Amino acid sequence: MIALDAFQWLLNAMGQILAWIYDVVPNWGLSIIILTVLIRLVLLPLGIKQIRSMQNMQIIQPKVKQIQQKYKGNKQKQQEEIMALYREHGVNPLSGCWPTLLQFPILIAMYSVVRFPQYPVHIPADSKLYSVVSAQIPEPTTEQMTAEAEIPVSYLRNLEPPAQKTGGVWMVPEKPPTGTTFVGMNLLCSARQAGDDSANVVSKYHADDGGTVEYHLDCGSSVPDRIPYYVFAALMFVTTYYQQRQMQGASPPGTSSQQQQQLMKLMPLVFGVFGFFFPAGLVLYWTTSNAWQIGQQYFMLKSRPTAETLAARADGKKQRKGFMASLMDRANDERRDRESGNGRPLKPGGTKPGSTGKPGTSAQRKPGSAGGTGSSGGSGAGNRKKRPKR
């Protein structure tokens, strides 16, 4: 439930920002481009970290191969040594995945915001953008829906021009695409609908009399009207393919599995198909996002780090580690100085337990030493015990 609420908050936030931008720039295509740039700026630190991590992995790849060759028969030791190498050079092999994974919830959110008809609408009802969209697709608001989440027939009949029911279908007549066009496209339409004078979209909600509700859209009526839609669908495919090739070139050789390589080849085809069926507004968002990433990766890959800079950073980490280790060694030395060899603490003054001599002297001296006896049987004067006085 928390995750669903958070996603709904993301949808409403994106719709609100898009409406604000449209108030300043009353062009829906430019508004989508500006919103895309803002999203990419937010994700920029992650994008930089992704590329740098891949470049660093490429630099240490020879050392990884040496470890793999050295511990060829011990997979566990091999993995331990490789992870130690990653930690030593500050490389995180998983950091390259996050920017890619984060794009998908944002893409889904963007699809939910620009897809019409929808309920609830994530664009504020009092915004200019809502008015230009609802002029073509007059989906009712929450207050206008019935308690059973159905579209009232009275609402459909009061539209201007009113909806007409034919054979169980309520058809809302077409209106000019004022405010939703960009370079000859109605961004509410898809490439599949382009040039079709009978194009329409179907609401997922029925009328309260059980009839289906459809909205007739102006997506053009001739072959030239299809050209911009097809061009952007092709751009979506080409930019996705090129961006994936860029990332594949930055990846260390041999790190991509066969499944990952197949996925890299499949993704452009999948998005090319999506570009044909998705609304042109979403195609514009994805193409703009790809163009940004291509430019970002071009400059990042051009200024790649060297093995020397990576080694210098690793040496700096070793020095910092050595300093901490020296502090620990000093603490251990002091602890050993306070303890005897058998683990018992020294007396104040430095003598061992049971000794009676001065600090630094032994309790018993060897024969022939100063203060000792001349023979093994005799006792030195210094060793005679004083009898207690009676």
C-alpha positions as CSV (number, residue, x, y, z in Angstrom):
1,M,0.0,0.0,0.0
2,I,2.9,2.4,0.9
3,A,4.6,1.6,-2.5
4,L,1.3,2.3,-4.3
5,D,0.8,5.6,-2.5
6,A,4.3,6.6,-3.3
7,F,3.8,5.8,-7.0
8,Q,0.6,7.8,-7.0
9,W,2.4,10.7,-5.4
10,L,5.1,10.4,-8.2
11,L,2.3,10.5,-10.9
12,N,0.6,13.5,-9.4
13,A,4.0,15.3,-9.0
14,M,4.9,14.7,-12.6
15,G,1.5,15.9,-13.8
16,Q,1.7,19.0,-11.6
17,I,5.2,19.9,-12.9
18,L,4.1,19.3,-16.5
19,A,1.1,21.6,-16.0
20,W,3.4,24.3,-14.5
21,I,5.7,24.1,-17.4
22,Y,2.8,24.3,-19.8
23,D,1.6,27.5,-18.1
24,V,4.9,29.1,-19.0
25,V,5.5,27.4,-22.4
26,P,2.0,26.8,-23.9
27,N,3.3,24.0,-26.1
28,W,2.8,20.4,-24.9
29,G,5.8,19.1,-27.0
30,L,8.2,21.7,-25.5
31,S,6.8,21.1,-22.1
32,I,7.5,17.3,-22.3
33,I,11.1,18.1,-23.6
34,I,11.7,20.5,-20.7
35,L,10.3,17.9,-18.2
36,T,12.6,15.3,-19.7
37,V,15.6,17.5,-19.3
38,L,14.7,18.1,-15.6
39,I,14.4,14.4,-15.0
40,R,17.8,13.7,-16.6
41,L,19.4,16.5,-14.5
42,V,18.1,14.8,-11.4
43,L,19.5,11.4,-12.6
44,L,22.8,13.0,-13.7
45,P,24.9,12.0,-10.7
46,L,23.8,8.4,-11.0
47,G,24.5,8.5,-14.8
48,I,28.0,9.8,-14.2
49,K,28.6,7.2,-11.5
50,Q,27.4,4.4,-13.8
51,I,29.8,5.3,-16.6
52,R,32.8,5.9,-14.3
53,S,32.1,2.5,-12.6
54,M,32.1,0.8,-16.0
55,Q,35.3,2.6,-17.1
56,N,37.1,1.6,-13.8
57,M,36.0,-2.0,-14.3
58,Q,37.4,-1.9,-17.8
59,I,40.8,-0.6,-16.4
60,I,41.1,-3.4,-13.8
61,Q,39.9,-6.1,-16.1
62,P,43.4,-7.5,-16.7
63,K,43.9,-7.9,-13.0
64,V,40.5,-9.7,-12.8
65,K,41.6,-12.1,-15.5
66,Q,44.9,-12.8,-13.6
67,I,42.9,-13.7,-10.5
68,Q,40.6,-15.9,-12.5
69,Q,43.5,-17.7,-14.0
70,K,45.4,-18.0,-10.6
71,Y,42.4,-19.4,-8.8
72,K,40.9,-21.3,-11.7
73,G,40.1,-24.4,-9.6
74,N,38.8,-22.5,-6.5
75,K,35.7,-20.4,-7.4
76,Q,35.1,-19.3,-3.8
77,K,38.6,-17.9,-3.5
78,Q,38.4,-16.4,-6.9
79,Q,35.3,-14.4,-6.0
80,E,36.8,-13.3,-2.7
81,E,39.9,-12.0,-4.4
82,I,37.9,-10.2,-7.1
83,M,35.7,-8.5,-4.5
84,A,38.8,-7.5,-2.6
85,L,40.1,-6.0,-5.9
86,Y,36.9,-4.1,-6.4
87,R,37.0,-2.7,-2.8
88,E,40.7,-1.8,-3.2
89,H,40.0,0.3,-6.3
90,G,36.6,1.7,-5.2
91,V,34.7,-0.1,-8.0
92,N,31.1,-1.2,-7.5
93,P,30.0,-3.6,-10.3
94,L,26.3,-3.0,-9.3
95,S,26.4,0.8,-9.6
96,G,26.0,0.6,-13.4
97,C,22.6,-1.0,-13.0
98,W,20.8,1.6,-11.0
99,P,20.3,4.4,-13.6
100,T,18.9,1.8,-16.1
101,L,16.6,0.4,-13.5
102,L,15.4,3.8,-12.4
103,Q,14.3,4.7,-15.9
104,F,11.6,2.1,-16.0
105,P,9.4,3.4,-13.1
106,I,9.8,6.9,-14.5
107,L,8.8,5.7,-18.0
108,I,5.8,4.0,-16.5
109,A,4.9,7.2,-14.6
110,M,5.3,9.3,-17.7
111,Y,3.1,6.9,-19.7
112,S,0.4,7.2,-17.0
113,V,0.6,11.0,-17.1
114,V,0.4,11.5,-20.9
115,R,-1.9,8.6,-21.7
116,F,-5.5,9.7,-22.2
117,P,-8.3,8.9,-21.5
118,Q,-7.4,7.9,-17.9
119,Y,-9.0,8.1,-14.5
120,P,-8.0,9.6,-12.2
121,V,-6.3,12.3,-14.3
122,H,-2.9,13.2,-12.9
123,I,-2.9,16.8,-14.3
124,P,-4.6,19.4,-12.1
125,A,-8.1,20.1,-13.2
126,D,-7.7,23.9,-13.0
127,S,-4.6,24.0,-15.3
128,K,-4.4,25.1,-18.9
129,L,-3.0,21.7,-20.0
130,Y,-6.0,19.9,-18.5
131,S,-8.4,22.2,-20.5
132,V,-6.7,21.6,-23.8
133,V,-6.6,17.8,-23.3
134,S,-10.2,17.6,-21.9
135,A,-11.4,19.6,-25.0
136,Q,-10.6,16.5,-27.1
137,I,-11.0,13.8,-24.4
138,P,-13.5,15.0,-21.9
139,E,-13.0,12.4,-19.3
140,P,-15.0,13.3,-16.2
141,T,-13.4,14.3,-12.9
142,T,-13.8,12.4,-9.6
143,E,-16.8,14.5,-8.6
144,Q,-18.5,13.9,-12.0
145,M,-18.2,10.1,-11.8
146,T,-20.9,7.9,-10.2
147,A,-20.3,6.1,-6.9
148,E,-19.7,2.9,-9.0
149,A,-16.9,4.6,-11.0
150,E,-19.1,4.9,-14.1
151,I,-19.5,7.9,-16.5
152,P,-23.0,9.3,-16.1
153,V,-25.1,9.4,-19.3
154,S,-26.1,13.0,-18.4
155,Y,-22.5,14.0,-18.5
156,L,-22.1,12.6,-22.0
157,R,-25.3,14.2,-23.3
158,N,-24.2,17.6,-21.9
159,L,-20.9,17.7,-23.8
160,E,-20.5,20.2,-26.6
161,P,-21.1,18.7,-29.1
162,P,-23.0,16.0,-27.2
163,A,-22.0,12.3,-27.5
164,Q,-24.1,10.0,-29.7
165,K,-24.9,6.5,-28.8
166,T,-24.8,3.9,-31.6
167,G,-25.2,0.2,-31.0
168,G,-24.1,0.3,-27.3
169,V,-21.2,2.8,-27.9
170,W,-21.2,6.4,-26.8
171,M,-19.0,8.2,-29.3
172,V,-17.7,11.7,-28.4
173,P,-17.2,13.7,-31.6
174,E,-13.8,14.9,-32.8
175,K,-12.5,18.4,-31.9
176,P,-9.5,20.2,-33.3
177,P,-6.2,19.4,-31.5
178,T,-5.6,22.9,-30.3
179,G,-2.7,23.0,-27.7
180,T,-1.5,19.4,-28.1
181,T,0.3,19.5,-31.4
182,F,4.0,19.4,-32.0
183,V,5.8,19.4,-35.4
184,G,2.6,18.2,-37.2
185,M,1.7,15.5,-34.6
186,N,-1.2,15.4,-32.2
187,L,0.6,14.1,-29.2
188,L,-2.6,12.3,-28.0
189,C,-2.4,10.0,-31.1
190,S,0.0,7.1,-31.8
191,A,1.8,6.2,-35.0
192,R,-0.7,3.4,-35.5
193,Q,-3.6,5.9,-35.6
194,A,-1.8,8.5,-37.7
195,G,-3.6,9.5,-40.9
196,D,-6.7,7.5,-39.9
197,D,-9.7,9.8,-40.0
198,S,-11.7,7.2,-37.9
199,A,-9.1,7.0,-35.1
200,N,-10.5,6.9,-31.5
201,V,-9.5,5.9,-28.0
202,V,-11.7,3.9,-25.6
203,S,-12.2,4.8,-22.0
204,K,-11.7,1.9,-19.5
205,Y,-14.9,3.1,-17.8
206,H,-18.4,2.4,-19.0
207,A,-21.4,4.7,-19.0
208,D,-23.8,4.1,-16.2
209,D,-26.2,2.5,-18.7
210,G,-23.6,-0.1,-19.6
211,G,-22.5,1.4,-22.9
212,T,-18.8,1.8,-24.0
213,V,-17.4,5.3,-24.2
214,E,-15.1,6.2,-27.1
215,Y,-13.4,9.5,-28.1
216,H,-12.9,10.4,-31.7
217,L,-9.4,12.0,-32.2
218,D,-8.0,14.2,-35.0
219,C,-4.9,12.2,-36.0
220,G,-4.8,13.4,-39.6
221,S,-6.4,11.9,-42.7
222,S,-3.7,11.6,-45.3
223,V,-0.4,9.8,-45.9
224,P,1.7,13.0,-45.3
225,D,0.1,13.3,-41.8
226,R,1.7,10.0,-40.9
227,I,5.3,11.1,-41.7
228,P,6.2,12.9,-38.4
229,Y,4.7,10.0,-36.3
230,Y,6.8,7.4,-38.2
231,V,9.9,9.6,-38.0
232,F,9.7,9.8,-34.2
233,A,8.9,6.1,-33.9
234,A,12.1,5.4,-36.0
235,L,14.1,7.9,-33.9
236,M,13.0,6.1,-30.7
237,F,14.3,2.8,-32.1
238,V,17.6,4.3,-33.5
239,T,18.4,6.3,-30.4
240,T,17.7,3.3,-28.1
241,Y,19.9,1.1,-30.3
242,Y,22.8,3.6,-30.4
243,Q,22.6,4.3,-26.7
244,Q,22.8,0.6,-25.9
245,R,25.8,0.2,-28.3
246,Q,27.5,3.1,-26.5
247,M,27.1,1.4,-23.1
248,Q,28.2,-2.0,-24.5
249,G,31.4,-0.3,-25.8
250,A,32.1,1.1,-22.4
251,S,31.6,-2.3,-20.6
252,P,34.6,-4.4,-19.9
253,P,35.1,-7.2,-22.5
254,G,33.8,-10.5,-21.2
255,T,31.7,-9.1,-18.4
256,S,28.4,-9.3,-20.3
257,S,26.7,-12.7,-20.4
258,Q,25.1,-14.1,-23.5
259,Q,21.7,-13.3,-22.0
260,Q,22.6,-9.7,-21.4
261,Q,23.9,-9.3,-25.0
262,Q,20.7,-10.7,-26.3
263,L,18.7,-8.3,-24.1
264,M,20.8,-5.4,-25.5
265,K,19.7,-6.4,-29.0
266,L,16.1,-7.0,-28.1
267,M,15.5,-3.8,-26.2
268,P,15.7,-1.5,-29.3
269,L,13.2,-3.7,-31.1
270,V,10.8,-3.8,-28.1
271,F,10.9,0.0,-27.8
272,G,10.5,0.4,-31.6
273,V,7.2,-1.6,-31.3
274,F,6.2,0.5,-28.3
275,G,7.0,3.7,-30.3
276,F,4.4,2.6,-32.9
277,F,1.6,1.9,-30.4
278,F,2.3,4.5,-27.6
279,P,1.0,8.0,-27.7
280,A,3.4,10.4,-29.5
281,G,3.9,12.4,-26.3
282,L,5.6,9.4,-24.7
283,V,7.6,8.7,-27.8
284,L,8.8,12.3,-27.7
285,Y,9.8,11.8,-24.0
286,W,11.8,8.6,-24.6
287,T,13.5,10.0,-27.7
288,T,14.6,13.1,-25.9
289,S,15.8,11.1,-22.9
290,N,17.9,8.9,-25.3
291,A,19.4,12.0,-27.0
292,W,20.4,13.4,-23.6
293,Q,22.0,10.1,-22.6
294,I,23.9,9.8,-25.9
295,G,25.4,13.2,-25.4
296,Q,26.2,12.6,-21.8
297,Q,27.9,9.3,-22.5
298,Y,29.8,10.8,-25.4
299,F,31.5,13.4,-23.2
300,M,32.0,11.0,-20.3
301,L,33.5,8.3,-22.5
302,K,35.7,10.9,-24.1
303,S,37.2,11.9,-20.7
304,R,37.9,8.4,-19.4
305,P,40.1,7.9,-16.3
306,T,43.5,6.2,-16.7
307,A,45.1,3.3,-14.9
308,E,47.4,5.7,-13.2
309,T,44.6,7.8,-11.7
310,L,42.8,4.7,-10.5
311,A,46.1,3.3,-9.0
312,A,46.8,6.7,-7.3
313,R,43.3,6.6,-5.7
314,A,43.9,3.1,-4.6
315,D,47.3,4.0,-3.1
316,G,45.7,6.9,-1.2
317,K,43.2,4.5,0.3
318,K,46.1,2.2,1.3
319,Q,47.9,5.1,3.0
320,R,44.8,6.0,4.9
321,K,44.4,2.4,5.9
322,G,48.0,2.2,7.0
323,F,47.6,5.2,9.2
324,M,44.7,3.6,11.0
325,A,46.6,0.3,11.2
326,S,49.6,2.1,12.8
327,L,47.3,3.6,15.5
328,M,46.0,0.1,16.2
329,D,49.6,-1.2,16.4
330,R,50.6,1.5,18.9
331,A,47.5,0.7,21.0
332,N,48.5,-3.0,21.0
333,D,52.1,-2.2,21.9
334,E,51.0,-0.2,24.9
335,R,48.7,-3.0,26.0
336,R,51.5,-5.5,25.7
337,D,53.8,-3.2,27.7
338,R,51.2,-3.3,30.5
339,E,51.0,-7.0,30.5
340,S,53.5,-9.7,31.2
341,G,54.3,-12.6,28.9
342,N,51.9,-14.9,30.7
343,G,49.1,-12.4,30.6
344,R,49.4,-11.2,34.2
345,P,49.6,-7.4,34.8
346,L,52.9,-5.9,35.9
347,K,53.2,-4.4,39.4
348,P,53.6,-0.6,39.6
349,G,57.3,0.0,38.9
350,G,57.5,-2.7,36.3
351,T,58.3,-5.8,38.3
352,K,56.7,-9.1,37.7
353,P,54.5,-10.7,40.4
354,G,56.6,-12.6,43.0
355,S,59.9,-10.6,42.3
356,T,61.5,-8.6,45.1
357,G,64.2,-6.8,43.2
358,K,64.1,-3.4,41.8
359,P,62.6,-2.6,38.5
360,G,64.7,-4.1,35.7
361,T,66.5,-6.7,38.1
362,S,65.8,-10.3,38.6
363,A,64.7,-11.8,41.9
364,Q,67.6,-14.4,41.6
365,R,71.0,-13.9,40.1
366,K,73.0,-16.4,38.3
367,P,76.2,-17.7,40.0
368,G,79.1,-15.4,39.5
369,S,77.0,-12.4,39.1
370,A,77.4,-9.3,41.3
371,G,75.9,-9.9,44.7
372,G,75.7,-13.7,44.1
373,T,77.4,-16.6,45.9
374,G,80.6,-18.1,44.9
375,S,79.3,-21.6,45.1
376,S,76.1,-23.3,44.3
377,G,75.4,-24.2,47.8
378,G,76.0,-20.9,49.5
379,S,73.8,-17.9,49.6
380,G,74.6,-14.4,48.7
381,A,74.5,-11.8,51.4
382,G,72.0,-9.9,49.4
383,N,69.7,-13.0,49.4
384,R,69.7,-13.7,53.1
385,K,66.3,-13.3,54.7
386,K,66.2,-11.1,57.8
387,R,64.8,-12.8,60.9
388,P,61.9,-10.9,62.4
389,K,62.7,-9.4,65.8
390,R,61.1,-10.9,68.8
